[in-house]
Amino acid sequence: MALLRAGHKLGSFQVGFFRSEREGVYRIGQTGVPSAKESRLYVFPNAEQQVMYVLTIGTKEGQAEDINEAHRIARSLRTGP
């Protein structure tokens, strides 16, 4: 959030725990935690509104389903009700 508030555009910076999952969805994950079960937080940043939507949270085992759900939610946020 600090990088975005400082005026950096999405994709113009690299942070190890922040990764694009396409369609405007990003994953925030743990890095460098030995023998930990990784949790993944999926978010949808809206630069125009300066809002970060938290979409879902999951683990490696449910990654494909979690990403599909995050994409579905992000599409509904873009198009509205």
Phi and psi in degrees as a GROMACS rama.xvg file:
@    title "Ramachandran Plot"
@    xaxis  label "Phi"
@    yaxis  label "Psi"
@TYPE xy
-61.6648  -40.2644  ALA-2
-64.8621  -41.2132  LEU-3
-67.1317  -42.5136  LEU-4
-65.0573  -27.7878  ARG-5
-78.2131  -0.591083  ALA-6
99.234  1.66137  GLY-7
-72.7159  138.787  HIS-8
-84.1513  149.135  LYS-9
-57.2179  135.988  LEU-10
88.4197  -9.79777  GLY-11
-93.1699  0.538339  SER-12
-138.575  157.252  PHE-13
-122.313  124.515  GLN-14
-130.028  128.472  VAL-15
-54.8082  -31.5297  GLY-16
-93.7033  -1.51804  PHE-17
-117.857  111.109  PHE-18
-134.275  138.874  ARG-19
-70.3628  137.794  SER-20
-115.599  22.4483  GLU-21
73.2679  165.853  ARG-22
56.4066  27.6064  GLU-23
82.3814  3.12429  GLY-24
-94.5065  137.48  VAL-25
-125.37  150.448  TYR-26
-109.484  132.765  ARG-27
-109.419  118.391  ILE-28
-130.974  166.293  GLY-29
-77.3439  146.866  GLN-30
-135.499  143.757  THR-31
66.642  27.2043  GLY-32
-107.789  97.9582  VAL-33
-57.7173  137.351  PRO-34
54.9909  23.4622  SER-35
-96.2002  147.379  ALA-36
-83.1327  117.59  LYS-37
-72.2227  132.731  GLU-38
-102.55  147.067  SER-39
-128.428  127.106  ARG-40
-106.152  124.618  LEU-41
-103.134  128.912  TYR-42
-130.24  160.605  VAL-43
-130.937  101.427  PHE-44
-79.6129  133.109  PRO-45
-112.393  101.683  ASN-46
-65.8471  -37.3557  ALA-47
-62.5534  -45.347  GLU-48
-87.4117  -8.73131  GLN-49
55.0919  50.5468  GLN-50
-127.327  141.704  VAL-51
-114.08  110.169  MET-52
-86.0614  129.851  TYR-53
-90.6885  119.351  VAL-54
-94.6913  -51.4938  LEU-55
-165.035  169.071  THR-56
-133.802  147.707  ILE-57
-162.972  -168.178  GLY-58
-126.145  176.403  THR-59
-58.616  -37.7984  LYS-60
-62.7498  -34.6235  GLU-61
-105.31  19.0379  GLY-62
-54.7059  -48.5965  GLN-63
-61.7256  -45.8687  ALA-64
-64.5488  -41.0684  GLU-65
-62.9688  -42.3798  ASP-66
-66.2734  -42.4391  ILE-67
-60.6821  -42.619  ASN-68
-64.2884  -42.8412  GLU-69
-62.1914  -41.4518  ALA-70
-62.3862  -42.2653  HIS-71
-61.2122  -45.5494  ARG-72
-65.429  -43.3153  ILE-73
-61.9482  -40.3741  ALA-74
-61.2736  -41.8174  ARG-75
-67.7066  -32.8061  SER-76
-68.5821  -36.5611  LEU-77
-70.3082  -38.1568  ARG-78
-93.6363  -19.2949  THR-79
84.0411  177.011  GLY-80
